[in-house]
Amino acid sequence: DKELKVTPLIPPADFDAIASNYTGRYQQMNYPHNTFEKVAQLFGFFADEQKVSHDTTGRLTIFGRPYIQIEDNLFQSDNSSSTHKVEFQIGLSGKANRLVSGTSSYRAIPWYQQKRLRQIPMLISILALLFATFRRPLVFFFQKQKHQRAKDWRYEWQYWTGACFVLGAIGLITIFLVLQDQVSDYGIPWSLNGVLALNTLGALSTLIAPWALYRVWTDRDLHRRGRIVNSLLILALIITAALLAEVNMVGFQYY
């Protein structure tokens, strides 16, 4: 095969002054083709993101490789064996709001929509709820504390609300594992509705979280450590409910 030779590209002299118009994070917008991609895109936390940065004079780093501007908003790979091109679409503000690469399209997202900023608090919250959910039956089984003292409504509320979110997360993981290779043109599988129902129950129950938090800090019988632990669990419920609602994992979804 004949090796492709590309004429070395020369970046525009004034490019560094406008490079910030293109930098940022972009989230993939493509139509998903199979069940796994549909669930992933609906869930939001696993959406494909690309970082565009200005690391080298006269060049942008896109997909981890250097690109040079060859026309207005059009960039070509700075590689002697590649002519791959990407194009940016510019919004009214003068900054890029779209990145197009072949058949793939990405939209610019603000810093607070980056998936990492949602994944970290969601992971911490789910782990806290997972610990609290499974701790109860373990304590009962190993220490026989079932009849030692009556649990008030806050304890029961925290437990069952957290259990809804934990079971929903387990159900979603199961869907990913079972359906990741199954091609489907009929939308989200019906099995996801069970996950959505659990998330919705948990989110509705979380609406009384401010009242529960108030009662925790006004309960004179609760020591300081108990107040902190209960407050952290309530905060985990609020974060989980808010993030699930933000990525359309609460309520019945058509797709």
CYANA upper distance limits for C-alpha pairs under 8 A (distance plus 0.5 A):
  3 GLU  CA     81 SER  CA      7.99
  4 LEU  CA     80 SER  CA      8.32
  4 LEU  CA     81 SER  CA      5.90
  4 LEU  CA     82 SER  CA      7.86
  5 LYS  CA     80 SER  CA      6.39
  5 LYS  CA     81 SER  CA      6.10
  5 LYS  CA     82 SER  CA      8.46
  6 VAL  CA     79 ASN  CA      8.11
  6 VAL  CA     80 SER  CA      5.48
  6 VAL  CA     81 SER  CA      6.59
  6 VAL  CA     82 SER  CA      7.44
  6 VAL  CA     83 THR  CA      7.64
  7 THR  CA     80 SER  CA      7.62
  8 PRO  CA     78 ASP  CA      8.15
  8 PRO  CA     80 SER  CA      7.29
  9 LEU  CA     68 ILE  CA      7.55
  9 LEU  CA     70 ILE  CA      8.40
  9 LEU  CA     78 ASP  CA      7.34
 10 ILE  CA     68 ILE  CA      8.01
 11 PRO  CA     15 PHE  CA      7.56
 11 PRO  CA     58 GLY  CA      5.78
 11 PRO  CA     59 ARG  CA      7.56
 11 PRO  CA     68 ILE  CA      6.21
 11 PRO  CA     69 GLN  CA      6.63
 11 PRO  CA     70 ILE  CA      7.86
 12 PRO  CA     58 GLY  CA      7.45
 12 PRO  CA     69 GLN  CA      7.52
 12 PRO  CA     70 ILE  CA      8.41
 13 ALA  CA     58 GLY  CA      8.03
 14 ASP  CA     18 ILE  CA      7.88
 15 PHE  CA     19 ALA  CA      6.49
 15 PHE  CA     58 GLY  CA      6.30
 15 PHE  CA     69 GLN  CA      8.38
 16 ASP  CA     20 SER  CA      8.44
 16 ASP  CA     57 THR  CA      7.10
 16 ASP  CA     58 GLY  CA      6.23
 16 ASP  CA     59 ARG  CA      8.43
 18 ILE  CA     22 TYR  CA      8.39
 19 ALA  CA     23 THR  CA      7.21
 19 ALA  CA     54 HIS  CA      7.04
 19 ALA  CA     60 LEU  CA      7.93
 20 SER  CA     54 HIS  CA      7.94
 20 SER  CA     95 LYS  CA      8.48
 21 ASN  CA     94 GLY  CA      7.34
 21 ASN  CA     95 LYS  CA      4.95
 21 ASN  CA     96 ALA  CA      6.46
 22 TYR  CA     52 VAL  CA      7.57
 22 TYR  CA     53 SER  CA      8.45
 22 TYR  CA     88 PHE  CA      8.05
 22 TYR  CA     95 LYS  CA      6.82
 22 TYR  CA     96 ALA  CA      5.79
 23 THR  CA     51 LYS  CA      8.08
 23 THR  CA     52 VAL  CA      5.32
 23 THR  CA     53 SER  CA      5.49
 23 THR  CA     54 HIS  CA      7.16
 23 THR  CA     60 LEU  CA      8.37
 24 GLY  CA     51 LYS  CA      6.44
 24 GLY  CA     52 VAL  CA      5.81
 24 GLY  CA     53 SER  CA      7.05
 24 GLY  CA    108 ALA  CA      7.50
 24 GLY  CA    109 ILE  CA      8.20
 25 ARG  CA     49 GLU  CA      7.17
 25 ARG  CA     50 GLN  CA      6.19
 25 ARG  CA     51 LYS  CA      5.05
 25 ARG  CA     52 VAL  CA      6.64
 25 ARG  CA    108 ALA  CA      6.36
 25 ARG  CA    109 ILE  CA      6.49
 25 ARG  CA    110 PRO  CA      8.04
 25 ARG  CA    111 TRP  CA      8.29
 25 ARG  CA    114 GLN  CA      8.06
 26 TYR  CA     49 GLU  CA      6.01
 26 TYR  CA     50 GLN  CA      5.72
 26 TYR  CA     51 LYS  CA      6.89
 26 TYR  CA     52 VAL  CA      8.20
 26 TYR  CA     98 ARG  CA      8.11
 26 TYR  CA     99 LEU  CA      7.77
 26 TYR  CA    106 TYR  CA      5.84
 26 TYR  CA    107 ARG  CA      5.54
 26 TYR  CA    108 ALA  CA      4.81
 26 TYR  CA    109 ILE  CA      6.27
 27 GLN  CA     47 ALA  CA      7.27
 27 GLN  CA     48 ASP  CA      6.35
 27 GLN  CA     49 GLU  CA      4.94
 27 GLN  CA     50 GLN  CA      6.98
 27 GLN  CA    106 TYR  CA      5.46
 27 GLN  CA    107 ARG  CA      5.76
 27 GLN  CA    108 ALA  CA      6.93
 27 GLN  CA    109 ILE  CA      7.23
 28 GLN  CA     47 ALA  CA      7.16
 28 GLN  CA     48 ASP  CA      5.88
 28 GLN  CA     49 GLU  CA      6.65
 28 GLN  CA     50 GLN  CA      8.44
 28 GLN  CA    104 SER  CA      7.72
 28 GLN  CA    105 SER  CA      6.34
 28 GLN  CA    106 TYR  CA      4.71
 28 GLN  CA    107 ARG  CA      7.02
 29 MET  CA    104 SER  CA      7.94
 29 MET  CA    105 SER  CA      5.98
 29 MET  CA    106 TYR  CA      5.83
 29 MET  CA    107 ARG  CA      7.29
 30 ASN  CA    104 SER  CA      6.48
 30 ASN  CA    105 SER  CA      6.52
 30 ASN  CA    106 TYR  CA      8.27
 32 PRO  CA     37 GLU  CA      5.66
 32 PRO  CA     38 LYS  CA      5.84
 32 PRO  CA     41 GLN  CA      8.00
 33 HIS  CA     37 GLU  CA      7.07
 33 HIS  CA     38 LYS  CA      7.71
 33 HIS  CA    183 VAL  CA      7.74
 33 HIS  CA    184 SER  CA      7.73
 33 HIS  CA    185 ASP  CA      7.54
 34 ASN  CA     38 LYS  CA      6.73
 34 ASN  CA    181 ASP  CA      8.29
 34 ASN  CA    182 GLN  CA      7.15
 34 ASN  CA    183 VAL  CA      5.08
 34 ASN  CA    184 SER  CA      5.49
 34 ASN  CA    185 ASP  CA      7.23
 35 THR  CA     39 VAL  CA      6.64
 35 THR  CA    179 LEU  CA      7.00
 35 THR  CA    180 GLN  CA      7.20
 35 THR  CA    181 ASP  CA      8.39
 35 THR  CA    182 GLN  CA      6.87
 35 THR  CA    183 VAL  CA      6.61
 35 THR  CA    184 SER  CA      5.98
 35 THR  CA    185 ASP  CA      8.32
 35 THR  CA    187 GLY  CA      7.48
 35 THR  CA    188 ILE  CA      6.94
 35 THR  CA    189 PRO  CA      7.82
 36 PHE  CA     40 ALA  CA      6.53
 36 PHE  CA    176 PHE  CA      6.72
 36 PHE  CA    179 LEU  CA      6.69
 36 PHE  CA    180 GLN  CA      5.11
 36 PHE  CA    181 ASP  CA      7.61
 36 PHE  CA    182 GLN  CA      8.01
 37 GLU  CA     41 GLN  CA      6.44
 37 GLU  CA    180 GLN  CA      8.49
 38 LYS  CA     42 LEU  CA      6.54
 38 LYS  CA    187 GLY  CA      7.68
 38 LYS  CA    188 ILE  CA      7.07
 39 VAL  CA     43 PHE  CA      6.39
 39 VAL  CA    176 PHE  CA      8.35
 39 VAL  CA    188 ILE  CA      7.07
 40 ALA  CA     44 GLY  CA      6.66
 40 ALA  CA     45 PHE  CA      7.75
 40 ALA  CA     46 PHE  CA      6.02
 40 ALA  CA     47 ALA  CA      6.90
 41 GLN  CA     45 PHE  CA      8.32
 41 GLN  CA     46 PHE  CA      7.30
 41 GLN  CA     47 ALA  CA      6.00
 42 LEU  CA    247 VAL  CA      7.27
 42 LEU  CA    248 ASN  CA      7.16
 42 LEU  CA    249 MET  CA      8.06
 43 PHE  CA    247 VAL  CA      6.16
 43 PHE  CA    248 ASN  CA      7.33
 43 PHE  CA    249 MET  CA      6.93
 44 GLY  CA    115 LYS  CA      7.99
 44 GLY  CA    247 VAL  CA      6.05
 45 PHE  CA    115 LYS  CA      5.97
 45 PHE  CA    116 ARG  CA      8.44
 45 PHE  CA    118 ARG  CA      7.56
 45 PHE  CA    119 GLN  CA      6.81
 45 PHE  CA    247 VAL  CA      8.33
 46 PHE  CA    115 LYS  CA      7.84
 47 ALA  CA    115 LYS  CA      8.01
 49 GLU  CA    115 LYS  CA      8.44
 50 GLN  CA     62 ILE  CA      7.96
 50 GLN  CA     63 PHE  CA      6.92
 51 LYS  CA     61 THR  CA      8.46
 51 LYS  CA     62 ILE  CA      7.14
 51 LYS  CA     63 PHE  CA      7.61
 52 VAL  CA     60 LEU  CA      7.20
 52 VAL  CA     61 THR  CA      6.13
 52 VAL  CA     62 ILE  CA      5.51
 52 VAL  CA     63 PHE  CA      7.99
 53 SER  CA     60 LEU  CA      6.20
 53 SER  CA     61 THR  CA      5.66
 53 SER  CA     62 ILE  CA      7.50
 54 HIS  CA     59 ARG  CA      6.91
 54 HIS  CA     60 LEU  CA      5.28
 54 HIS  CA     61 THR  CA      6.61
 55 ASP  CA     59 ARG  CA      7.75
 55 ASP  CA     60 LEU  CA      7.17
 55 ASP  CA     61 THR  CA      7.05
 56 THR  CA     60 LEU  CA      7.46
 56 THR  CA     61 THR  CA      8.38
 58 GLY  CA     68 ILE  CA      7.32
 59 ARG  CA     66 PRO  CA      6.52
 59 ARG  CA     67 TYR  CA      6.02
 59 ARG  CA     68 ILE  CA      5.54
 59 ARG  CA     69 GLN  CA      7.90
 60 LEU  CA     66 PRO  CA      6.08
 60 LEU  CA     67 TYR  CA      5.72
 60 LEU  CA     68 ILE  CA      7.08
 61 THR  CA     65 ARG  CA      5.70
 61 THR  CA     66 PRO  CA      5.00
 61 THR  CA     67 TYR  CA      6.63
 62 ILE  CA     66 PRO  CA      6.78
 62 ILE  CA     67 TYR  CA      7.18
 65 ARG  CA     77 SER  CA      7.82
 65 ARG  CA     78 ASP  CA      8.37
 66 PRO  CA     77 SER  CA      6.65
 66 PRO  CA     78 ASP  CA      6.09
 66 PRO  CA     79 ASN  CA      8.49
 67 TYR  CA     75 PHE  CA      6.32
 67 TYR  CA     76 GLN  CA      5.77
 67 TYR  CA     77 SER  CA      4.87
 67 TYR  CA     78 ASP  CA      5.58
 68 ILE  CA     75 PHE  CA      5.73
 68 ILE  CA     76 GLN  CA      5.94
 68 ILE  CA     77 SER  CA      6.91
 68 ILE  CA     78 ASP  CA      6.55
 69 GLN  CA     73 ASN  CA      7.51
 69 GLN  CA     74 LEU  CA      6.28
 69 GLN  CA     75 PHE  CA      4.73
 69 GLN  CA     76 GLN  CA      6.92
 70 ILE  CA     74 LEU  CA      6.44
 70 ILE  CA     75 PHE  CA      6.06
 70 ILE  CA     76 GLN  CA      7.11
 71 GLU  CA     75 PHE  CA      7.49
 73 ASN  CA     87 GLU  CA      6.23
 73 ASN  CA     88 PHE  CA      5.67
 73 ASN  CA     89 GLN  CA      7.51
 73 ASN  CA     90 ILE  CA      8.40
 74 LEU  CA     85 LYS  CA      7.54
 74 LEU  CA     86 VAL  CA      6.54
 74 LEU  CA     87 GLU  CA      5.06
 74 LEU  CA     88 PHE  CA      7.04
 75 PHE  CA     85 LYS  CA      6.00
 75 PHE  CA     86 VAL  CA      5.88
 75 PHE  CA     87 GLU  CA      6.73
 76 GLN  CA     83 THR  CA      6.63
 76 GLN  CA     84 HIS  CA      6.16
 76 GLN  CA     85 LYS  CA      4.81
 76 GLN  CA     86 VAL  CA      7.02
 77 SER  CA     82 SER  CA      6.90
 77 SER  CA     83 THR  CA      6.48
 77 SER  CA     84 HIS  CA      5.96
 77 SER  CA     85 LYS  CA      6.77
 78 ASP  CA     82 SER  CA      8.19
 79 ASN  CA     83 THR  CA      8.00
 85 LYS  CA    101 SER  CA      7.36
 85 LYS  CA    102 GLY  CA      8.46
 86 VAL  CA     99 LEU  CA      7.55
 86 VAL  CA    100 VAL  CA      6.19
 86 VAL  CA    101 SER  CA      5.24
 86 VAL  CA    102 GLY  CA      7.84
 87 GLU  CA     99 LEU  CA      6.36
 87 GLU  CA    100 VAL  CA      5.70
 87 GLU  CA    101 SER  CA      7.20
 88 PHE  CA     96 ALA  CA      6.48
 88 PHE  CA     97 ASN  CA      7.90
 88 PHE  CA     98 ARG  CA      6.02
 88 PHE  CA     99 LEU  CA      5.13
 88 PHE  CA    100 VAL  CA      6.78
 89 GLN  CA     96 ALA  CA      5.99
 89 GLN  CA     97 ASN  CA      6.48
 89 GLN  CA     98 ARG  CA      5.43
 89 GLN  CA     99 LEU  CA      6.98
 89 GLN  CA    100 VAL  CA      8.50
 90 ILE  CA     94 GLY  CA      6.39
 90 ILE  CA     95 LYS  CA      6.02
 90 ILE  CA     96 ALA  CA      4.69
 90 ILE  CA     97 ASN  CA      6.26
 90 ILE  CA     98 ARG  CA      7.57
 91 GLY  CA     95 LYS  CA      6.30
 91 GLY  CA     96 ALA  CA      6.41
 91 GLY  CA     97 ASN  CA      6.33
 96 ALA  CA    108 ALA  CA      7.66
 97 ASN  CA    107 ARG  CA      6.19
 97 ASN  CA    108 ALA  CA      5.30
 98 ARG  CA    105 SER  CA      7.58
 98 ARG  CA    106 TYR  CA      6.10
 98 ARG  CA    107 ARG  CA      5.08
 98 ARG  CA    108 ALA  CA      6.40
 99 LEU  CA    105 SER  CA      6.30
 99 LEU  CA    106 TYR  CA      5.46
 99 LEU  CA    107 ARG  CA      6.85
 99 LEU  CA    108 ALA  CA      8.17
100 VAL  CA    104 SER  CA      6.38
100 VAL  CA    105 SER  CA      5.08
100 VAL  CA    106 TYR  CA      6.84
101 SER  CA    105 SER  CA      6.85
109 ILE  CA    113 GLN  CA      6.62
109 ILE  CA    114 GLN  CA      7.48
110 PRO  CA    114 GLN  CA      7.53
112 TYR  CA    117 LEU  CA      7.22
113 GLN  CA    117 LEU  CA      7.67
113 GLN  CA    118 ARG  CA      8.09
114 GLN  CA    118 ARG  CA      7.53
115 LYS  CA    119 GLN  CA      6.43
116 ARG  CA    120 ILE  CA      6.63
117 LEU  CA    121 PRO  CA      7.62
118 ARG  CA    122 MET  CA      6.56
118 ARG  CA    243 LEU  CA      7.61
119 GLN  CA    123 LEU  CA      6.38
120 ILE  CA    124 ILE  CA      6.75
121 PRO  CA    125 SER  CA      6.48
121 PRO  CA    239 ILE  CA      7.78
122 MET  CA    126 ILE  CA      6.53
122 MET  CA    239 ILE  CA      7.46
122 MET  CA    240 THR  CA      6.44
122 MET  CA    243 LEU  CA      7.70
123 LEU  CA    127 LEU  CA      6.60
124 ILE  CA    128 ALA  CA      6.72
124 ILE  CA    236 ALA  CA      8.41
125 SER  CA    129 LEU  CA      6.70
125 SER  CA    236 ALA  CA      5.08
125 SER  CA    237 LEU  CA      7.68
125 SER  CA    239 ILE  CA      7.46
125 SER  CA    240 THR  CA      6.87
126 ILE  CA    130 LEU  CA      6.35
126 ILE  CA    165 PHE  CA      8.13
126 ILE  CA    166 VAL  CA      7.22
126 ILE  CA    236 ALA  CA      7.87
126 ILE  CA    240 THR  CA      7.68
127 LEU  CA    131 PHE  CA      6.65
128 ALA  CA    132 ALA  CA      6.77
128 ALA  CA    233 LEU  CA      7.49
128 ALA  CA    236 ALA  CA      7.58
129 LEU  CA    133 THR  CA      6.39
129 LEU  CA    162 GLY  CA      5.97
129 LEU  CA    163 ALA  CA      7.96
129 LEU  CA    165 PHE  CA      8.43
129 LEU  CA    166 VAL  CA      7.29
129 LEU  CA    233 LEU  CA      7.45
129 LEU  CA    236 ALA  CA      7.60
129 LEU  CA    237 LEU  CA      8.19
130 LEU  CA    134 PHE  CA      6.71
130 LEU  CA    162 GLY  CA      8.11
130 LEU  CA    163 ALA  CA      8.25
130 LEU  CA    166 VAL  CA      6.52
131 PHE  CA    135 ARG  CA      6.29
132 ALA  CA    136 ARG  CA      7.30
132 ALA  CA    159 TYR  CA      7.63
132 ALA  CA    162 GLY  CA      8.30
133 THR  CA    137 PRO  CA      8.47
133 THR  CA    159 TYR  CA      6.51
133 THR  CA    162 GLY  CA      7.05
133 THR  CA    163 ALA  CA      6.32
133 THR  CA    166 VAL  CA      8.24
134 PHE  CA    138 LEU  CA      6.95
135 ARG  CA    139 VAL  CA      6.49
136 ARG  CA    140 PHE  CA      6.77
137 PRO  CA    141 PHE  CA      6.49
138 LEU  CA    142 PHE  CA      6.52
139 VAL  CA    143 GLN  CA      5.91
139 VAL  CA    144 LYS  CA      7.44
139 VAL  CA    145 GLN  CA      7.33
140 PHE  CA    144 LYS  CA      5.26
140 PHE  CA    145 GLN  CA      5.76
140 PHE  CA    146 LYS  CA      6.19
145 GLN  CA    149 ARG  CA      8.32
151 LYS  CA    155 TYR  CA      6.56
151 LYS  CA    156 GLU  CA      7.43
152 ASP  CA    156 GLU  CA      7.20
153 TRP  CA    157 TRP  CA      6.36
154 ARG  CA    158 GLN  CA      6.52
154 ARG  CA    212 ALA  CA      7.09
155 TYR  CA    159 TYR  CA      6.63
156 GLU  CA    160 TRP  CA      6.63
157 TRP  CA    161 THR  CA      6.41
157 TRP  CA    205 SER  CA      8.37
158 GLN  CA    162 GLY  CA      6.40
158 GLN  CA    233 LEU  CA      7.91
158 GLN  CA    234 ILE  CA      7.58
159 TYR  CA    163 ALA  CA      6.51
160 TRP  CA    164 CYS  CA      6.80
161 THR  CA    165 PHE  CA      7.27
161 THR  CA    201 LEU  CA      8.11
161 THR  CA    202 GLY  CA      5.42
161 THR  CA    203 ALA  CA      8.49
161 THR  CA    205 SER  CA      6.77
161 THR  CA    206 THR  CA      7.60
161 THR  CA    237 LEU  CA      8.08
162 GLY  CA    166 VAL  CA      6.65
162 GLY  CA    202 GLY  CA      7.56
162 GLY  CA    237 LEU  CA      7.14
163 ALA  CA    167 LEU  CA      6.44
164 CYS  CA    168 GLY  CA      6.56
164 CYS  CA    198 LEU  CA      5.63
164 CYS  CA    199 ASN  CA      6.78
164 CYS  CA    201 LEU  CA      7.40
164 CYS  CA    202 GLY  CA      5.87
165 PHE  CA    169 ALA  CA      6.66
165 PHE  CA    198 LEU  CA      7.10
165 PHE  CA    199 ASN  CA      6.16
165 PHE  CA    202 GLY  CA      6.58
165 PHE  CA    240 THR  CA      8.17
166 VAL  CA    170 ILE  CA      6.76
167 LEU  CA    171 GLY  CA      6.54
167 LEU  CA    195 VAL  CA      8.25
167 LEU  CA    198 LEU  CA      7.77
168 GLY  CA    172 LEU  CA      6.65
168 GLY  CA    194 GLY  CA      8.29
168 GLY  CA    195 VAL  CA      5.20
168 GLY  CA    196 LEU  CA      7.82
168 GLY  CA    198 LEU  CA      6.12
168 GLY  CA    199 ASN  CA      6.55
169 ALA  CA    173 ILE  CA      6.71
169 ALA  CA    195 VAL  CA      8.05
170 ILE  CA    174 THR  CA      6.69
171 GLY  CA    175 ILE  CA      6.78
171 GLY  CA    192 LEU  CA      8.40
171 GLY  CA    194 GLY  CA      8.48
171 GLY  CA    195 VAL  CA      6.49
172 LEU  CA    176 PHE  CA      6.84
172 LEU  CA    192 LEU  CA      7.69
172 LEU  CA    195 VAL  CA      7.00
173 ILE  CA    177 LEU  CA      6.75
174 THR  CA    178 VAL  CA      6.56
175 ILE  CA    179 LEU  CA      6.24
175 ILE  CA    180 GLN  CA      8.24
175 ILE  CA    191 SER  CA      8.14
175 ILE  CA    192 LEU  CA      7.93
176 PHE  CA    180 GLN  CA      5.85
187 GLY  CA    255 TYR  CA      6.17
188 ILE  CA    192 LEU  CA      7.46
188 ILE  CA    254 TYR  CA      8.19
188 ILE  CA    255 TYR  CA      6.79
189 PRO  CA    193 ASN  CA      8.32
190 TRP  CA    194 GLY  CA      8.28
191 SER  CA    195 VAL  CA      7.91
192 LEU  CA    196 LEU  CA      6.79
193 ASN  CA    197 ALA  CA      6.50
193 ASN  CA    252 PHE  CA      7.21
194 GLY  CA    198 LEU  CA      6.82
195 VAL  CA    199 ASN  CA      6.69
196 LEU  CA    200 THR  CA      6.46
196 LEU  CA    249 MET  CA      6.38
196 LEU  CA    250 VAL  CA      6.01
196 LEU  CA    251 GLY  CA      6.36
196 LEU  CA    252 PHE  CA      6.85
197 ALA  CA    201 LEU  CA      6.70
197 ALA  CA    250 VAL  CA      7.94
197 ALA  CA    251 GLY  CA      7.23
197 ALA  CA    252 PHE  CA      7.95
198 LEU  CA    202 GLY  CA      6.72
199 ASN  CA    203 ALA  CA      6.53
199 ASN  CA    241 ALA  CA      8.09
199 ASN  CA    244 LEU  CA      8.01
199 ASN  CA    249 MET  CA      7.41
199 ASN  CA    250 VAL  CA      6.05
199 ASN  CA    251 GLY  CA      8.19
200 THR  CA    204 LEU  CA      6.57
200 THR  CA    250 VAL  CA      5.38
200 THR  CA    251 GLY  CA      6.02
201 LEU  CA    205 SER  CA      6.64
202 GLY  CA    206 THR  CA      6.65
202 GLY  CA    241 ALA  CA      7.61
203 ALA  CA    207 LEU  CA      7.30
203 ALA  CA    241 ALA  CA      5.51
203 ALA  CA    242 ALA  CA      8.37
203 ALA  CA    245 ALA  CA      8.47
203 ALA  CA    250 VAL  CA      7.81
205 SER  CA    209 ALA  CA      8.35
206 THR  CA    237 LEU  CA      7.06
206 THR  CA    238 ILE  CA      6.90
206 THR  CA    241 ALA  CA      7.55
208 ILE  CA    212 ALA  CA      6.83
209 ALA  CA    213 LEU  CA      6.51
209 ALA  CA    234 ILE  CA      6.94
209 ALA  CA    237 LEU  CA      8.48
209 ALA  CA    238 ILE  CA      7.64
210 PRO  CA    214 TYR  CA      6.68
211 TRP  CA    215 ARG  CA      6.73
212 ALA  CA    216 VAL  CA      6.69
212 ALA  CA    234 ILE  CA      8.37
213 LEU  CA    217 TRP  CA      7.07
213 LEU  CA    231 SER  CA      6.82
213 LEU  CA    234 ILE  CA      7.46
214 TYR  CA    218 THR  CA      6.78
215 ARG  CA    219 ASP  CA      6.40
216 VAL  CA    222 LEU  CA      7.92
216 VAL  CA    227 ARG  CA      6.46
216 VAL  CA    230 ASN  CA      7.65
216 VAL  CA    231 SER  CA      7.83
217 TRP  CA    227 ARG  CA      6.88
222 LEU  CA    226 GLY  CA      6.44
222 LEU  CA    227 ARG  CA      6.85
223 HIS  CA    227 ARG  CA      6.82
224 ARG  CA    228 ILE  CA      6.82
225 ARG  CA    229 VAL  CA      6.70
226 GLY  CA    230 ASN  CA      6.49
227 ARG  CA    231 SER  CA      6.43
228 ILE  CA    232 LEU  CA      6.64
229 VAL  CA    233 LEU  CA      6.82
230 ASN  CA    234 ILE  CA      6.68
231 SER  CA    235 LEU  CA      6.56
232 LEU  CA    236 ALA  CA      6.65
233 LEU  CA    237 LEU  CA      6.83
234 ILE  CA    238 ILE  CA      6.83
235 LEU  CA    239 ILE  CA      6.66
236 ALA  CA    240 THR  CA      6.54
237 LEU  CA    241 ALA  CA      6.60
238 ILE  CA    242 ALA  CA      6.57
239 ILE  CA    243 LEU  CA      6.61
240 THR  CA    244 LEU  CA      6.56
241 ALA  CA    245 ALA  CA      6.63
242 ALA  CA    246 GLU  CA      6.62
243 LEU  CA    247 VAL  CA      6.88
244 LEU  CA    248 ASN  CA      6.83
244 LEU  CA    249 MET  CA      5.47
244 LEU  CA    250 VAL  CA      6.60
245 ALA  CA    249 MET  CA      6.12
245 ALA  CA    250 VAL  CA      5.58
248 ASN  CA    253 GLN  CA      7.81
249 MET  CA    253 GLN  CA      8.29
